[in-house]
């Protein structure tokens, strides 16, 4: 205080001109120079702050999406009710990919997590919730590391080292399987279905999924399964337990009854047509002006003769079942043509969607005919039975015993309401994808959070072998995997800290297949409990979650 108060008086009482002038002249440029460097420092500081703010906002947006689906992870996960604006449709599901697809996210980083879930759905089909939750946890790890002053590029590079090591650890944990072991495949499908609303029907849906995939595996490409060869037909009446697998075709509509045609045909000769059995009309709107009633009579006679000629040509081939594609420009069939076909004892299934034609064509082993002139005996498919079945509230048509049948299969799903039917379809799709993953990569690992805890322990050990910044990053990366078992325990109503600690101790003792048994609320061997999952699902989830978190980390500005 004394020096501060006395300094001004000392300066004011100084009377040596040389001394007063020289310091001023020498010191004059110095404040200007320091001001410039201060301005540069301020600009750099602002840029760094802006980049930090953008990263923080991106991570918050991504974590918000991850927290949304976190409660729906695992067998005890909650379901979400999503109402779509516009059509007021309601969806009830706990499938991560479906929840995120229905969400209307505005932030571009949040959209990246929606795309991440969709990528996992395409690649593995299951684990769509896990991959988003894991990505959210990895981003929290990134936040902690950047708070310590570690540069995002260094974090990203270390993450790449860790994900390669994680892949090695998972391969080491995995067990090879034999695709001939049907029971084991069914157990994998049941694990996938255990977290769904329809889990009580997994004893029906799991064998359906396994048999479907095994039937459509192409012997020439044993590691490839095209799920387009499995057609899921949804029928709104009955219960899920009445669902079945049909080695043939099923149509979610009855045969045409307008003119009293047949509804049950044995030794069916099936024609698949894309042309219309209705009076021709021009592509543009037109009006025909008729002056005399005899002209009307003539028009009707011509129309009748035209339709009768087409029907006779169809009958001449020996066809007794006709599958007609839905037409956009004009009616595919008219009441008069249906009348003629009924008289000729030809069963008609009309309004077949254009998208289904390829599957039907492949199943029947014939190509669709687009002109009546090309409709010949050689273009017909042969089947033992084509029959209409009443299901109480509706009708379905089944075609079985097809000769020269293609490598396809039809799954007929039934449920009492639309919400249950849609969820059953999504669940069956996930189960089909799990079996497809096992065909693609014939290895399985334990479920119930076992691989994640094993990764957390092994990566923490791996971190000790690294040096410098990489060691810090690897430790955080390893810890991020604990989110999966923690969430499983939370959703099951268990104490997450004590459960995860116990699980970590078991794995440290070498019991690497132990996981959380959410049904009994204890830690047990997952293989004994039949809780298994394909290696591809976890490999894909770890790889995609790490890739997305690295991508988000490298964004420092939104323009």
TIFI-593574 format. One line per 2 residues: number of its first residue (from 0); their letters; for each residue x negated, y, z negated of C-alpha. Coordinates in steps of 0.25 Angstrom, whole numbers, plus 5000, padded with zeros to 4 digits. Example, Ala and Ser with C-alpha at 12.3 -4.5 7.8 and 13.67 -1.06 7.14 Angstrom:
BEGIN
0> AS> 4951/4982/4969 ~ 4945/4996/4971 $
This chain:
BEGIN
0> XX> 5000/5000/5000 ~ 4989/5010/4996 $
2> XX> 4981/5008/5009 ~ 4994/5010/5017 $
4> XX> 4998/5023/5010 ~ 4984/5029/5011 $
6> XX> 4980/5025/5025 ~ 4988/5036/5032 $
8> XX> 4982/5047/5023 ~ 4968/5042/5026 $
10> XX> 4971/5043/5041 ~ 4977/5056/5040 $
12> XX> 4965/5062/5032 ~ 4954/5057/5042 $
14> XX> 4948/5069/5049 ~ 4937/5063/5058 $
16> XX> 4941/5065/5072 ~ 4932/5055/5078 $
18> XX> 4937/5044/5069 ~ 4951/5047/5071 $
20> XX> 4950/5048/5086 ~ 4942/5036/5089 $
22> XX> 4950/5025/5082 ~ 4963/5031/5089 $
24> XX> 4956/5030/5103 ~ 4951/5016/5101 $
26> XX> 4963/5011/5094 ~ 4973/5016/5104 $
28> XX> 4973/5005/5114 ~ 4974/4994/5103 $
30> XX> 4988/4996/5099 ~ 4992/4996/5114 $
32> XX> 4985/4983/5116 ~ 4991/4976/5104 $
34> XX> 5005/4981/5108 ~ 5003/4974/5122 $
36> XX> 4999/4961/5116 ~ 5010/4962/5106 $
38> XX> 5020/4964/5118 ~ 5014/4951/5125 $
40> XX> 5015/4943/5112 ~ 5030/4948/5110 $
42> XX> 5033/4943/5124 ~ 5027/4930/5122 $
44> XX> 5033/4928/5109 ~ 5047/4931/5115 $
46> XX> 5045/4921/5126 ~ 5041/4910/5115 $
48> XX> 5053/4914/5107 ~ 5063/4913/5119 $
50> XX> 5057/4900/5123 ~ 5059/4895/5108 $
52> XX> 5073/4900/5108 ~ 5077/4893/5121 $
54> XX> 5071/4880/5116 ~ 5079/4881/5103 $
56> XX> 5092/4884/5110 ~ 5090/4873/5120 $
58> XX> 5087/4863/5108 ~ 5099/4868/5100 $
60> XX> 5108/4866/5112 ~ 5103/4852/5115 $
62> XX> 5104/4848/5100 ~ 5118/4853/5099 $
64> XX> 5122/4843/5111 ~ 5114/4832/5104 $
66> XX> 5121/4835/5090 ~ 5135/4834/5098 $
68> XX> 5133/4819/5102 ~ 5124/4815/5090 $
70> XX> 5136/4811/5081 ~ 5141/4801/5092 $
72> XX> 5128/4793/5092 ~ 5129/4778/5087 $
74> XX> 5140/4768/5084 ~ 5145/4778/5073 $
76> XX> 5145/4790/5082 ~ 5157/4799/5083 $
78> XX> 5165/4801/5096 ~ 5167/4815/5103 $
80> XX> 5180/4820/5108 ~ 5178/4828/5120 $
82> XX> 5188/4837/5127 ~ 5185/4841/5141 $
84> XX> 5190/4855/5145 ~ 5199/4856/5157 $
86> XX> 5205/4842/5158 ~ 5207/4841/5142 $
88> XX> 5201/4827/5143 ~ 5196/4821/5130 $
90> XX> 5185/4811/5129 ~ 5181/4804/5116 $
92> XX> 5167/4798/5117 ~ 5154/4796/5109 $
94> XX> 5146/4793/5122 ~ 5135/4804/5122 $
96> XX> 5134/4806/5137 ~ 5150/4808/5138 $
98> XX> 5150/4818/5126 ~ 5139/4826/5133 $
100> XX> 5145/4825/5147 ~ 5158/4831/5141 $
102> XX> 5152/4842/5133 ~ 5151/4856/5140 $
104> XX> 5137/4861/5136 ~ 5133/4875/5141 $
106> XX> 5118/4875/5137 ~ 5109/4869/5147 $
108> XX> 5100/4861/5137 ~ 5113/4855/5131 $
110> XX> 5116/4851/5145 ~ 5103/4844/5146 $
112> XX> 5107/4835/5134 ~ 5120/4832/5142 $
114> XX> 5112/4828/5154 ~ 5102/4820/5145 $
116> XX> 5114/4811/5140 ~ 5119/4809/5154 $
118> XX> 5105/4805/5158 ~ 5104/4794/5147 $
120> XX> 5118/4790/5151 ~ 5113/4787/5166 $
122> XX> 5100/4781/5161 ~ 5104/4772/5150 $
124> XX> 5119/4774/5148 ~ 5119/4774/5133 $
126> XX> 5112/4782/5122 ~ 5117/4795/5128 $
128> XX> 5120/4801/5114 ~ 5107/4796/5108 $
130> XX> 5099/4803/5119 ~ 5105/4816/5116 $
132> XX> 5103/4815/5101 ~ 5089/4811/5103 $
134> XX> 5086/4823/5112 ~ 5092/4832/5102 $
136> XX> 5083/4826/5091 ~ 5071/4828/5100 $
138> XX> 5074/4842/5102 ~ 5075/4844/5087 $
140> XX> 5061/4838/5087 ~ 5057/4848/5098 $
142> XX> 5062/4860/5089 ~ 5054/4855/5077 $
144> XX> 5041/4854/5085 ~ 5043/4868/5092 $
146> XX> 5045/4874/5078 ~ 5031/4869/5075 $
148> XX> 5026/4877/5086 ~ 5023/4865/5096 $
150> XX> 5025/4869/5110 ~ 5037/4863/5118 $
152> XX> 5028/4857/5129 ~ 5019/4850/5119 $
154> XX> 5032/4844/5113 ~ 5037/4840/5126 $
156> XX> 5024/4833/5130 ~ 5023/4825/5116 $
158> XX> 5038/4821/5118 ~ 5033/4814/5131 $
160> XX> 5023/4806/5124 ~ 5033/4802/5113 $
162> XX> 5044/4798/5123 ~ 5033/4789/5130 $
164> XX> 5030/4783/5117 ~ 5045/4781/5113 $
166> XX> 5047/4773/5126 ~ 5035/4763/5122 $
168> XX> 5041/4762/5108 ~ 5055/4758/5113 $
170> XX> 5050/4748/5123 ~ 5042/4742/5112 $
172> XX> 5055/4741/5104 ~ 5063/4735/5115 $
174> XX> 5067/4720/5117 ~ 5069/4714/5131 $
176> XX> 5082/4708/5134 ~ 5088/4698/5144 $
178> XX> 5100/4702/5152 ~ 5105/4688/5152 $
180> XX> 5108/4690/5137 ~ 5122/4695/5138 $
182> XX> 5125/4696/5123 ~ 5113/4705/5121 $
184> XX> 5118/4714/5132 ~ 5132/4715/5125 $
186> XX> 5125/4719/5112 ~ 5118/4731/5119 $
188> XX> 5132/4735/5125 ~ 5139/4734/5111 $
190> XX> 5128/4743/5105 ~ 5131/4753/5116 $
192> XX> 5146/4752/5114 ~ 5145/4753/5098 $
194> XX> 5145/4768/5098 ~ 5157/4769/5107 $
196> XX> 5172/4771/5104 ~ 5174/4757/5111 $
198> XX> 5164/4750/5102 ~ 5175/4741/5096 $
200> XX> 5177/4735/5111 ~ 5162/4733/5113 $
202> XX> 5164/4718/5113 ~ 5172/4720/5126 $
204> XX> 5164/4732/5133 ~ 5150/4727/5130 $
206> XX> 5152/4713/5137 ~ 5159/4721/5149 $
208> XX> 5147/4730/5150 ~ 5136/4719/5150 $
210> XX> 5144/4710/5160 ~ 5146/4722/5169 $
212> XX> 5132/4726/5170 ~ 5127/4711/5171 $
214> XX> 5136/4709/5183 ~ 5132/4721/5191 $
216> XX> 5117/4719/5189 ~ 5111/4718/5203 $
218> XX> 5102/4706/5203 ~ 5093/4713/5214 $
220> XX> 5091/4725/5204 ~ 5092/4718/5190 $
222> XX> 5088/4731/5183 ~ 5098/4740/5189 $
224> XX> 5113/4741/5186 ~ 5123/4750/5194 $
226> XX> 5134/4753/5184 ~ 5143/4758/5196 $
228> XX> 5145/4743/5198 ~ 5153/4742/5185 $
230> XX> 5166/4749/5187 ~ 5173/4753/5174 $
232> XX> 5189/4753/5177 ~ 5196/4761/5166 $
234> XX> 5211/4757/5163 ~ 5219/4764/5153 $
236> XX> 5227/4754/5146 ~ 5224/4743/5136 $
238> XX> 5212/4742/5127 ~ 5197/4742/5128 $
240> XX> 5197/4727/5124 ~ 5205/4724/5137 $
242> XX> 5193/4729/5145 ~ 5187/4719/5155 $
244> XX> 5176/4717/5165 ~ 5182/4713/5179 $
246> XX> 5173/4706/5189 ~ 5180/4713/5201 $
248> XX> 5188/4726/5202 ~ 5198/4733/5194 $
250> XX> 5207/4745/5198 ~ 5213/4754/5187 $
252> XX> 5226/4755/5195 ~ 5237/4745/5199 $
254> XX> 5240/4740/5213 ~ 5250/4748/5221 $
256> XX> 5264/4744/5218 ~ 5272/4754/5226 $
258> XX> 5276/4744/5236 ~ 5276/4732/5228 $
260> XX> 5262/4726/5233 ~ 5255/4714/5227 $
262> XX> 5248/4716/5213 ~ 5241/4703/5212 $
264> XX> 5233/4697/5224 ~ 5225/4684/5224 $
266> XX> 5214/4681/5235 ~ 5213/4696/5237 $
268> XX> 5208/4702/5250 ~ 5204/4716/5246 $
270> XX> 5203/4728/5255 ~ 5196/4741/5251 $
272> XX> 5201/4753/5259 ~ 5198/4768/5260 $
274> XX> 5208/4771/5271 ~ 5222/4776/5269 $
276> XX> 5235/4768/5271 ~ 5243/4780/5273 $
278> XX> 5248/4789/5285 ~ 5236/4797/5291 $
280> XX> 5236/4812/5290 ~ 5227/4823/5294 $
282> XX> 5216/4829/5285 ~ 5222/4843/5285 $
284> XX> 5237/4847/5281 ~ 5247/4845/5292 $
286> XX> 5262/4846/5294 ~ 5270/4837/5304 $
288> XX> 5283/4844/5308 ~ 5294/4834/5312 $
290> XX> 5306/4839/5320 ~ 5314/4826/5321 $
292> XX> 5317/4814/5311 ~ 5313/4804/5321 $
294> XX> 5299/4810/5320 ~ 5299/4808/5305 $
296> XX> 5303/4793/5308 ~ 5292/4792/5318 $
298> XX> 5281/4797/5308 ~ 5286/4787/5298 $
300> XX> 5286/4776/5308 ~ 5271/4779/5312 $
302> XX> 5267/4780/5298 ~ 5273/4767/5294 $
304> XX> 5267/4760/5307 ~ 5253/4767/5303 $
306> XX> 5253/4761/5289 ~ 5258/4748/5293 $
308> XX> 5247/4746/5303 ~ 5236/4749/5292 $
310> XX> 5243/4739/5282 ~ 5244/4728/5293 $
312> XX> 5229/4730/5296 ~ 5226/4729/5281 $
314> XX> 5235/4716/5280 ~ 5228/4710/5292 $
316> XX> 5215/4709/5285 ~ 5221/4700/5274 $
318> XX> 5219/4711/5264 ~ 5229/4709/5252 $
320> XX> 5223/4720/5242 ~ 5220/4734/5246 $
322> XX> 5211/4744/5238 ~ 5214/4758/5243 $
324> XX> 5205/4770/5241 ~ 5211/4783/5236 $
326> XX> 5213/4793/5247 ~ 5211/4808/5246 $
328> XX> 5217/4814/5258 ~ 5229/4805/5259 $
330> XX> 5236/4794/5252 ~ 5229/4781/5253 $
332> XX> 5242/4773/5254 ~ 5256/4777/5255 $
334> XX> 5269/4770/5250 ~ 5272/4764/5264 $
336> XX> 5258/4758/5265 ~ 5259/4752/5251 $
338> XX> 5272/4746/5255 ~ 5266/4739/5268 $
340> XX> 5254/4734/5260 ~ 5263/4729/5249 $
342> XX> 5272/4721/5260 ~ 5259/4715/5265 $
344> XX> 5255/4710/5251 ~ 5243/4719/5249 $
346> XX> 5239/4724/5235 ~ 5235/4739/5235 $
348> XX> 5226/4746/5225 ~ 5226/4761/5229 $
350> XX> 5219/4773/5224 ~ 5205/4767/5222 $
352> XX> 5195/4779/5219 ~ 5185/4782/5230 $
354> XX> 5173/4780/5219 ~ 5178/4766/5216 $
356> XX> 5177/4761/5231 ~ 5162/4758/5230 $
358> XX> 5164/4749/5218 ~ 5176/4742/5223 $
360> XX> 5169/4740/5237 ~ 5156/4734/5230 $
362> XX> 5165/4725/5221 ~ 5173/4720/5232 $
364> XX> 5162/4718/5242 ~ 5169/4726/5253 $
366> XX> 5168/4740/5259 ~ 5180/4749/5259 $
368> XX> 5187/4751/5272 ~ 5190/4765/5277 $
370> XX> 5198/4762/5289 ~ 5209/4752/5292 $
372> XX> 5203/4748/5305 ~ 5190/4742/5298 $
374> XX> 5199/4735/5287 ~ 5196/4720/5291 $
376> XX> 5196/4707/5284 ~ 5181/4708/5281 $
378> XX> 5183/4720/5273 ~ 5191/4713/5262 $
380> XX> 5186/4709/5249 ~ 5191/4696/5242 $
382> XX> 5195/4694/5228 ~ 5203/4683/5220 $
384> XX> 5213/4692/5213 ~ 5217/4706/5214 $
386> XX> 5228/4709/5203 ~ 5235/4720/5196 $
388> XX> 5235/4719/5181 ~ 5245/4727/5172 $
390> XX> 5238/4733/5160 ~ 5250/4737/5152 $
392> XX> 5249/4752/5155 ~ 5243/4751/5169 $
394> XX> 5238/4742/5180 ~ 5224/4737/5185 $
396> XX> 5220/4729/5198 ~ 5209/4718/5196 $
398> XX> 5202/4712/5208 ~ 5194/4699/5203 $
400> XX> 5187/4688/5210 ~ 5181/4696/5221 $
402> XX> 5173/4689/5232 ~ 5159/4695/5235 $
404> XX> 5160/4704/5224 ~ 5150/4715/5222 $
406> XX> 5141/4716/5210 ~ 5151/4725/5202 $
408> XX> 5160/4724/5190 ~ 5173/4731/5184 $
410> XX> 5175/4734/5170 ~ 5190/4737/5166 $
412> XX> 5191/4746/5154 ~ 5204/4748/5147 $
414> XX> 5208/4757/5135 ~ 5220/4762/5129 $
416> XX> 5217/4777/5131 ~ 5209/4786/5141 $
418> XX> 5199/4790/5130 ~ 5196/4776/5126 $
420> XX> 5195/4771/5140 ~ 5185/4782/5144 $
422> XX> 5176/4779/5132 ~ 5176/4764/5135 $
424> XX> 5171/4767/5149 ~ 5160/4776/5143 $
426> XX> 5156/4765/5133 ~ 5156/4754/5143 $
428> XX> 5148/4763/5152 ~ 5137/4764/5141 $
430> XX> 5137/4749/5138 ~ 5135/4746/5153 $
432> XX> 5124/4756/5153 ~ 5117/4749/5141 $
434> XX> 5118/4736/5149 ~ 5113/4743/5161 $
436> XX> 5101/4748/5153 ~ 5098/4734/5148 $
438> XX> 5098/4729/5162 ~ 5089/4741/5167 $
440> XX> 5079/4739/5155 ~ 5080/4726/5148 $
442> XX> 5076/4730/5134 ~ 5084/4733/5122 $
444> XX> 5081/4740/5108 ~ 5088/4741/5095 $
446> XX> 5098/4751/5093 ~ 5103/4759/5080 $
448> XX> 5092/4769/5080 ~ 5081/4759/5080 $
450> XX> 5073/4763/5092 ~ 5074/4778/5088 $
452> XX> 5068/4775/5074 ~ 5057/4766/5080 $
454> XX> 5054/4778/5090 ~ 5053/4788/5078 $
456> XX> 5043/4779/5070 ~ 5035/4774/5082 $
458> XX> 5034/4789/5088 ~ 5030/4794/5074 $
460> XX> 5019/4784/5074 ~ 5015/4788/5088 $
462> XX> 5015/4803/5084 ~ 5003/4799/5074 $
464> XX> 4994/4795/5086 ~ 4996/4808/5093 $
466> XX> 4989/4821/5091 ~ 4993/4836/5089 $
468> XX> 5006/4841/5093 ~ 5010/4828/5099 $
470> XX> 5010/4822/5086 ~ 5020/4832/5080 $
472> XX> 5029/4830/5092 ~ 5029/4815/5092 $
474> XX> 5033/4815/5077 ~ 5045/4824/5080 $
476> XX> 5049/4816/5092 ~ 5048/4803/5084 $
478> XX> 5057/4809/5073 ~ 5068/4814/5083 $
480> XX> 5072/4799/5086 ~ 5077/4798/5072 $
482> XX> 5089/4806/5076 ~ 5096/4793/5082 $
484> XX> 5096/4784/5070 ~ 5099/4796/5061 $
486> XX> 5111/4800/5070 ~ 5116/4785/5070 $
488> XX> 5115/4785/5054 ~ 5122/4798/5053 $
490> XX> 5134/4794/5063 ~ 5135/4781/5055 $
492> XX> 5137/4788/5042 ~ 5124/4783/5036 $
494> XX> 5113/4791/5029 ~ 5103/4795/5041 $
496> XX> 5091/4798/5032 ~ 5091/4785/5024 $
498> XX> 5095/4776/5036 ~ 5084/4782/5046 $
500> XX> 5074/4781/5035 ~ 5077/4767/5032 $
502> XX> 5077/4764/5047 ~ 5063/4771/5049 $
504> XX> 5058/4762/5038 ~ 5063/4749/5044 $
506> XX> 5056/4753/5057 ~ 5043/4757/5050 $
508> XX> 5043/4743/5045 ~ 5044/4737/5059 $
510> XX> 5059/4734/5060 ~ 5060/4742/5073 $
512> XX> 5074/4736/5077 ~ 5081/4741/5064 $
514> XX> 5092/4752/5067 ~ 5104/4758/5060 $
516> XX> 5116/4749/5059 ~ 5127/4759/5059 $
518> XX> 5138/4749/5057 ~ 5132/4744/5043 $
520> XX> 5125/4756/5040 ~ 5111/4749/5038 $
522> XX> 5098/4747/5045 ~ 5097/4734/5053 $
524> XX> 5091/4727/5064 ~ 5098/4732/5077 $
526> XX> 5095/4719/5085 ~ 5102/4711/5074 $
528> XX> 5114/4721/5075 ~ 5114/4720/5090 $
530> XX> 5112/4735/5091 ~ 5103/4736/5104 $
532> XX> 5102/4745/5115 ~ 5094/4746/5129 $
534> XX> 5080/4751/5128 ~ 5083/4760/5140 $
536> XX> 5094/4768/5132 ~ 5084/4772/5121 $
538> XX> 5072/4774/5131 ~ 5081/4783/5140 $
540> XX> 5086/4791/5128 ~ 5072/4794/5122 $
542> XX> 5067/4797/5136 ~ 5078/4806/5140 $
544> XX> 5079/4813/5127 ~ 5064/4816/5126 $
546> XX> 5065/4821/5141 ~ 5076/4831/5138 $
548> XX> 5070/4836/5125 ~ 5057/4839/5133 $
550> XX> 5065/4846/5144 ~ 5073/4855/5134 $
552> XX> 5060/4858/5126 ~ 5053/4864/5139 $
554> XX> 5064/4874/5141 ~ 5060/4888/5136 $
556> XX> 5069/4897/5144 ~ 5083/4896/5149 $
558> X> 5084/4906/5161 $
